[in-house]
């Protein structure tokens, strides 16, 4: 089978020929280069109108030269249907429809962001990886679950490449800014900048404002570039590890043009090696926007009978990856298939400092710590992260240990079920807790239990506390008791307040709910009844009617949902 793909979501006019029998892909691209500033939609569309016919003709000629039959030189035409800039997408859609009609071959509409994931899965041979998409307009984590690609985490303001470009435009550098930051960073030294992770979501607005201010205050641009990379890519690597921990998978693929950055690739590779996970980054031509990934996914969709009639092939600038029915994969490949009671036990070689006490029932590795389960207590150790800059790593481990101990105790005193804090060692980033519950919520999802979580979060917010990371891994559940009852019967416990903080702002409270709901969607086979129960529980216990309304706003703000 041979599929011609056409890409043109923003800046790269590209066409490709993918041959499934030879597993070969030929790509021809003509990128738009603005004279100044970032991408100008009108200029990008003008470029597309001139460049798309050229690259399509080049690839079609290649298809004709290598064709062995008397019929059309290709079996199908695939095109990027969205998300992207509307004027650019419409030019690509028109070209794809015209070509498919002229050759009388099927048309396949491809989601650009799913294509970034699928090219990595295709080339790596991985079963069901989590994908980190990091490109100009995009920054999010995707995982396949229950017939769809779920958004496990995402930027809440701007894409990673666009965020970096905002700084480089402030400095006066031309587009694209990412490669220039990477070069300047080689001569830089570390300075502190904001670091914002909210569960598996993240924000770049604060760090970019701080970077601009640092430049205006006379900080060396090399130092700012170095620290931008350490903080921004550290955030992306951390949330990728959180996604691996949440889903239980041990495979990670990278997508997007920012994935060409060597520091980001090194961080992700280091994190995966430390976890015993597998990491794959496609070659650069498949990372930046390209028609090769469109053709590869188009071939998979065509083989599954997933084509579109010309009259139904309108483009969608807001085409979300979780809107795509994944017809070409088996449900047994779910990224959440490995979720169990506590998470997978970590091999001793991966536990850093090891099991010092020697009497733990089990030692489990989470996203940022190891947890030793003893009969009546739990010992949590935040391990140093080799991928993070040492100064940033020490700062985060210290801040999060202090926050977790303080907020866990404050919540408990106010009546929210949390474990008792028995001991804290800030220098070693270690906390000893009372052991609570029998299982993680991820293994015990039910409407009644998630309604409890809603009530607990409402109580926290009423006290002016945000949990910061309320996922299905950070709630412990006591299993129903047998005869004679049990102390913890019917109770749920909130744990892991390391990303928590004090605030009474409705935006932060709504973000807490958003983080929890994303984790439910990423692990539950049928999330809708659970989400309804969760919000009902929250509404019943909350005095602030604005939080759920703001939650809808937060959801719509997610650029890729």
C-alpha positions in Angstrom: 0.0 0.0 0.0 1.2 3.5 -0.8 -0.3 6.6 0.7 0.5 10.2 -0.1 0.3 12.5 2.9 -0.1 16.3 2.9 0.8 18.5 6.0 0.2 22.2 6.4 -1.2 23.0 9.9 0.9 26.1 10.4 4.4 26.7 8.9 5.5 23.6 7.0 4.1 22.9 3.6 5.0 19.2 3.2 4.1 16.1 1.2 5.2 12.5 1.6 4.9 9.1 0.1 4.7 6.2 2.6 5.1 2.6 1.2 3.9 0.1 3.8 5.5 -2.9 2.1 9.0 -1.4 2.2 8.2 0.7 5.3 9.8 3.6 3.6 8.8 7.2 3.6 9.9 10.0 1.3 9.3 13.6 2.5 9.5 16.9 0.6 9.0 20.0 2.7 9.0 23.8 2.1 8.8 25.6 5.5 7.6 29.2 5.9 10.2 31.6 7.3 8.8 34.9 8.6 11.0 37.9 8.1 10.5 38.9 11.8 8.5 37.9 14.8 6.5 34.7 14.9 4.2 33.0 12.4 1.8 35.5 10.7 -1.3 33.5 9.7 -2.0 35.5 6.5 1.6 35.1 5.3 1.7 31.5 6.3 -1.5 30.8 4.2 0.0 32.7 1.3 3.1 30.5 1.6 0.9 27.3 1.7 -1.0 28.3 -1.4 2.3 28.5 -3.4 4.3 25.7 -1.7 1.7 22.9 -1.3 1.2 22.4 -5.1 5.0 22.2 -5.5 5.7 19.6 -2.8 2.7 17.5 -3.8 3.8 17.5 -7.4 7.4 16.4 -6.4 6.1 13.5 -4.3 3.5 12.5 -6.9 6.2 12.4 -9.6 8.2 10.1 -7.3 5.1 7.9 -6.8 4.6 7.7 -10.6 8.3 6.9 -11.2 8.2 4.0 -8.8 4.7 2.7 -9.6 4.6 -0.9 -10.9 0.9 -1.1 -12.0 -1.4 0.5 -14.5 -3.6 2.1 -12.0 -3.1 5.2 -9.8 0.4 5.6 -8.4 -1.0 5.8 -4.9 -3.8 4.0 -3.0 -5.0 6.9 -0.8 -4.5 10.6 0.0 -4.1 11.5 3.7 -4.1 15.1 4.9 -3.8 17.0 8.2 -7.3 17.9 9.1 -6.4 19.8 12.3 -5.6 21.3 14.7 -3.9 24.2 13.2 -4.3 27.6 11.5 -7.6 27.7 9.7 -6.4 29.4 6.5 -3.5 26.9 6.1 -5.6 23.9 6.8 -8.2 24.9 4.2 -5.5 25.1 1.5 -4.2 21.6 2.5 -7.8 20.2 2.6 -8.6 21.6 -0.9 -5.4 20.2 -2.3 -6.1 16.7 -0.8 -9.7 16.6 -2.0 -8.6 17.7 -5.6 -5.9 15.0 -5.7 -8.1 12.2 -4.3 -10.9 13.2 -6.7 -8.6 13.4 -9.8 -7.0 10.0 -9.0 -10.3 8.4 -7.8 -8.7 7.2 -4.5 -10.0 7.3 -0.9 -9.4 10.3 1.3 -8.2 10.1 4.9 -8.4 13.0 7.4 -5.6 12.8 10.0 -5.4 14.5 13.4 -2.0 16.2 13.4 -1.3 15.6 17.1 -2.3 11.9 17.0 0.1 11.6 14.0 3.0 12.9 16.2 2.2 10.1 18.6 1.7 7.4 16.0 5.0 8.0 14.2 6.9 7.4 17.4 4.9 4.3 18.2 5.3 3.0 14.6 9.1 3.5 14.5 9.7 2.3 18.1 7.7 -0.8 18.0 6.3 0.0 21.4 3.0 -1.6 22.4 1.2 1.3 24.2 3.4 4.2 25.1 2.7 7.5 26.7 3.5 10.3 24.2 5.0 13.7 25.1 4.2 16.1 22.3 6.5 19.2 22.5 6.3 21.6 19.6 5.7 25.2 18.8 2.0 25.4 19.5 1.7 22.2 21.5 2.8 20.7 24.8 0.8 17.8 26.2 0.8 14.1 27.1 -1.3 11.5 25.4 -2.1 7.9 26.1 -4.4 5.4 24.4 -7.3 4.2 26.6 -10.7 2.7 25.8 -10.7 3.5 22.1 -9.4 7.1 22.3 -6.2 9.0 22.9 -6.6 10.6 26.3 -5.1 13.9 27.2 -3.2 13.0 30.4 -1.7 16.5 30.9 -1.2 19.7 29.0 -0.1 23.3 29.1 -2.7 25.6 30.5 -1.5 28.6 28.5 0.8 28.3 25.5 2.8 25.7 23.7 6.4 25.1 24.7 8.0 26.3 21.4 5.8 29.4 21.3 6.7 30.2 25.0 10.4 30.1 24.2 9.8 32.2 21.1 8.1 34.9 23.2 11.4 35.2 25.1 13.6 35.3 22.1 11.4 37.9 20.4 11.8 40.0 23.6 15.6 39.6 23.2 15.4 40.6 19.5 16.2 37.2 18.0 14.5 36.0 14.8 12.2 33.0 14.5 12.6 30.2 15.3 14.0 30.9 18.8 14.4 27.4 20.1 17.7 26.5 18.3 19.1 29.9 19.3 18.3 29.3 23.0 19.9 25.8 22.8 23.1 27.3 21.4 23.3 30.1 23.9 22.6 27.7 26.8 25.9 26.0 26.2 27.7 29.0 27.8 25.2 29.7 30.5 25.0 29.1 34.3 22.0 28.3 36.5 19.7 31.0 37.9 16.4 30.4 39.7 13.2 30.8 37.7 9.5 29.8 38.4 8.7 26.1 38.1 4.9 25.4 37.7 3.6 21.9 37.7 -0.1 21.2 38.6 -0.6 17.4 38.6 0.3 16.5 35.0 -0.6 20.0 33.8 1.9 22.9 33.6 2.1 26.6 32.8 4.8 28.6 31.0 3.5 32.1 31.5 5.2 32.8 34.8 8.6 31.5 33.7 8.5 33.5 30.5 7.6 36.7 32.3 10.4 36.1 34.8 12.9 35.4 32.0 12.0 38.6 30.2 12.4 40.5 33.5 15.7 38.9 34.2 17.0 40.0 30.7 15.7 43.6 31.3 17.5 43.6 34.7 20.8 42.8 33.1 21.2 39.0 33.6 23.4 37.4 31.0 21.2 36.0 28.2 23.3 32.8 28.2 22.4 32.2 31.9 18.7 32.9 31.2 18.7 30.5 28.2 20.5 27.8 30.2 18.0 28.1 33.0 15.0 28.3 30.7 16.0 24.9 29.4 16.6 23.4 32.8 13.2 24.6 34.1 10.9 24.2 31.1 12.3 20.8 30.1 12.5 19.7 33.7 8.7 20.4 33.9 8.0 18.4 30.8 10.2 15.5 32.0 8.5 15.5 35.4 5.0 15.4 34.0 6.0 12.7 31.6 7.2 10.6 34.6 4.0 11.3 36.4 2.1 10.0 33.4 4.2 6.8 33.4 3.5 6.4 37.1 -0.3 7.1 36.7 -0.8 4.7 33.8 1.6 2.0 34.9 3.2 1.8 31.4 7.0 1.7 30.9 7.2 3.2 27.4 7.6 6.8 26.4 7.8 8.4 23.0 8.6 12.0 22.1 6.9 14.0 19.4 7.1 17.6 18.1 9.7 19.9 16.8 11.0 20.9 20.2 11.8 17.3 20.6 14.9 18.0 18.5 16.5 19.8 21.5 19.3 17.6 22.8 18.8 18.7 26.4 15.2 17.7 26.5 16.0 14.3 24.9 18.8 13.8 27.4 16.5 14.6 30.3 13.8 12.2 29.1 16.3 9.4 28.4 17.8 9.9 31.9 14.4 9.7 33.6 13.4 6.6 31.7 16.7 4.9 32.4 16.3 5.7 36.1 12.8 4.2 36.1 13.7 1.2 34.0 11.4 2.5 31.2 11.9 2.5 27.5 12.3 5.8 25.6 12.2 6.6 21.9 12.6 9.8 20.0 12.1 9.7 16.2 14.7 11.1 13.8 14.4 14.9 13.4 12.6 14.8 10.1 9.7 13.1 11.9 9.7 15.4 14.9 9.2 18.7 13.2 5.9 19.2 11.4 6.0 16.9 8.4 3.8 14.9 6.0 5.6 11.6 6.7 3.7 11.2 10.0 0.5 12.1 8.2 1.1 9.4 5.5 2.1 6.8 8.1 -1.0 7.3 10.2 -3.1 7.7 7.0 -2.0 4.2 5.9 -3.0 2.7 9.2 -6.4 4.4 9.1 -7.0 3.4 5.5 -6.2 -0.2 6.3 -8.8 -0.1 9.0 -11.4 1.3 6.6 -11.3 4.7 8.3 -11.7 7.1 5.3 -13.8 10.2 4.8 -16.1 11.3 2.0 -15.0 14.4 0.2 -18.2 16.2 1.1 -17.6 15.4 4.8 -13.9 16.3 4.9 -14.1 19.8 6.3 -11.0 20.9 8.3 -11.2 21.6 12.0 -8.7 24.1 13.5 -9.6 22.9 17.0 -9.6 19.2 16.3 -8.7 17.6 19.6 -6.8 14.3 19.8 -9.4 12.8 22.2 -12.1 13.4 19.5 -10.5 10.8 17.2 -12.0 7.3 17.2 -8.9 5.1 17.2 -10.0 2.5 14.7 -6.6 1.0 13.9 -5.7 -0.2 17.4 -7.0 -3.0 19.7 -8.6 -2.1 23.0 -6.2 -4.6 24.8 -3.4 -2.1 24.1 -4.7 0.4 26.7 -2.0 2.5 28.3 -3.7 2.0 31.6 -3.6 -1.8 31.5 -0.9 -2.0 34.2 -2.7 -0.1 36.9 -2.8 -2.2 40.1 -3.3 -1.7 43.8 -0.2 0.3 44.6 1.8 0.6 41.4 4.5 -1.7 40.2 7.2 -2.6 42.7 10.6 -1.0 41.7 13.6 -3.3 41.3 16.2 -2.8 44.0 18.6 -1.3 41.5 16.2 1.6 40.9 15.6 2.6 44.5 18.5 5.0 44.9 19.2 4.8 48.6 17.6 1.4 48.9 15.5 0.0 51.7 17.4 1.2 54.8 15.0 -0.3 57.4 15.1 -3.7 55.8 11.7 -4.7 57.1 9.3 -3.1 54.6 6.5 -5.3 53.2 7.0 -3.7 49.8 8.8 -0.8 48.3 7.1 1.0 45.4 8.4 3.7 43.1 6.1 6.6 42.2 6.8 9.5 40.0 9.1 11.4 42.4 9.7 9.1 45.4 9.9 5.6 46.7 7.4 4.5 49.3 8.1 1.7 51.8 5.0 0.0 53.1 5.4 -1.3 56.7 2.8 -2.8 58.9 1.7 0.4 60.5 3.6 3.1 58.7 4.8 4.3 55.4 8.2 5.9 54.7 8.3 8.2 51.7 11.7 9.3 50.2 12.0 11.9 47.5 14.9 10.7 45.5 17.3 13.0 43.7 16.5 13.3 40.0 19.5 12.9 37.8 17.8 14.7 34.9 17.3 17.9 36.9 20.0 20.5 37.6 21.3 19.8 41.1 20.2 23.3 42.5 16.7 23.0 41.0 16.4 19.4 42.3 17.4 20.3 45.8 15.0 23.3 45.8 12.1 21.2 44.7 12.7 18.3 47.0 13.0 20.6 50.0 10.0 22.7 49.1 7.7 19.8 48.4 8.7 17.8 51.5 8.0 20.8 53.7 4.7 21.5 51.9 3.6 17.9 52.1 4.2 17.6 55.8 2.6 20.9 56.7 -0.5 20.6 54.5 -1.2 17.0 55.3 -1.2 17.9 59.0 -3.3 21.0 58.5 -5.9 19.1 56.4 -6.1 16.4 59.0 -6.7 18.9 61.8 -9.5 20.4 59.8 -11.2 17.0 59.5 -10.1 15.9 56.0 -9.0 12.3 56.1 -5.2 12.2 55.7 -2.5 10.0 57.2 -0.9 11.1 60.5 2.6 12.6 59.9 5.0 10.8 62.3 8.4 12.2 61.4 10.0 14.6 58.9 13.6 14.9 57.7 13.8 17.9 55.4 17.5 17.4 54.7 16.9 13.8 53.5 13.5 14.7 51.9 11.9 11.9 53.9 8.5 11.7 55.7 7.1 8.9 57.8 3.3 8.6 57.7 0.7 6.4 59.4 -0.3 3.7 56.9 -3.9 4.2 55.7 -6.2 2.4 53.3 -5.7 -0.8 51.4 -5.5 0.4 47.8 -4.9 3.3 45.5 -8.1 4.9 44.1 -6.9 3.8 40.6 -7.7 0.2 41.6 -10.9 1.0 43.4 -12.8 3.4 41.3 -16.6 3.7 42.0 -19.1 6.6 42.1 -19.3 6.5 45.9 -15.6 6.7 46.4 -15.0 9.6 43.9 -17.9 11.4 45.5 -16.0 11.2 48.8 -13.0 12.7 47.0 -15.2 15.6 45.8 -16.3 16.3 49.3 -12.7 16.2 50.6 -11.5 18.6 48.0 -14.4 21.0 48.8 -13.4 20.9 52.5 -9.8 21.6 51.6 -10.8 24.6 49.4 -13.0 25.9 52.1 -9.9 26.1 54.3 -8.0 27.9 51.5 -5.8 24.8 50.6 -5.2 23.4 47.1 -4.0 19.8 47.0 -2.1 20.4 43.8 -1.9 16.8 42.6 -5.2 15.0 43.4 -4.9 12.0 41.0 -6.2 8.5 41.3 -2.8 7.5 42.6 -2.9 10.1 45.4 -6.1 8.8 47.1 -6.0 5.8 49.3 -9.1 3.7 49.8 -10.1 1.3 52.6 -11.6 -1.8 51.2 -15.1 -2.9 52.6 -14.7 -4.8 55.8 -15.7 -8.4 56.5 -17.4 -9.5 59.7 -16.5 -7.5 62.7 -16.0 -4.3 60.8 -12.7 -2.3 60.4 -11.4 1.0 61.6 -11.1 2.5 58.1 -14.3 1.0 56.6 -15.7 3.2 53.8 -13.0 5.9 54.1 -10.9 7.6 51.5 -7.7 9.4 52.4 -5.9 12.2 50.5 -2.2 11.8 50.3 0.8 13.5 48.6 0.3 17.2 49.2 3.8 18.0 47.8 2.4 20.3 45.1 -0.1 21.9 47.4 -0.3 25.5 48.6 -2.5 28.0 50.3 -4.9 30.0 48.2 -8.5 31.1 48.1 -8.6 31.8 44.4 -11.4 30.1 42.5 -9.0 29.5 39.5 -6.7 27.3 41.6 -9.6 25.4 43.2 -11.0 24.7 39.7 -7.6 23.5 38.6 -7.5 21.0 41.4 -10.8 19.5 40.1 -9.4 19.5 36.5 -6.3 17.6 37.6 -8.4 14.9 39.3 -10.9 14.6 36.4 -8.0 14.2 33.9 -6.6 11.3 36.0 -10.0 9.6 36.1 -10.4 9.9 32.3 -6.9 8.4 31.9 -7.6 5.3 34.0 -11.3 4.6 34.0 -13.1 2.5 31.4 -16.2 4.5 31.7 -15.3 7.9 33.3 -18.6 9.9 32.8 -20.5 8.4 35.8 -17.5 8.9 38.0 -17.0 12.5 37.0 -20.7 13.2 37.6 -20.4 11.6 41.1 -17.3 13.6 41.8 -18.8 16.9 40.9 -22.0 16.1 42.8 -20.0 15.3 45.9 -18.0 18.5 45.5 -21.1 20.7 45.0 -22.8 19.2 48.0 -19.9 20.1 50.3 -18.8 23.4 48.8 -20.0 26.9 49.6 -18.5 28.3 46.4 -20.8 27.9 43.4 -18.2 29.5 41.1 -15.6 26.7 41.3 -17.5 24.2 39.0 -18.4 27.0 36.6 -14.7 27.9 36.5 -13.9 24.3 35.9 -15.7 24.4 32.6 -13.6 27.5 31.7 -10.4 25.7 32.6 -11.4 22.7 30.5 -12.1 24.9 27.4 -8.8 26.7 27.9 -6.8 23.6 27.4 -5.5 24.1 23.9 -5.5 20.4 22.9 -8.7 19.1 24.6 
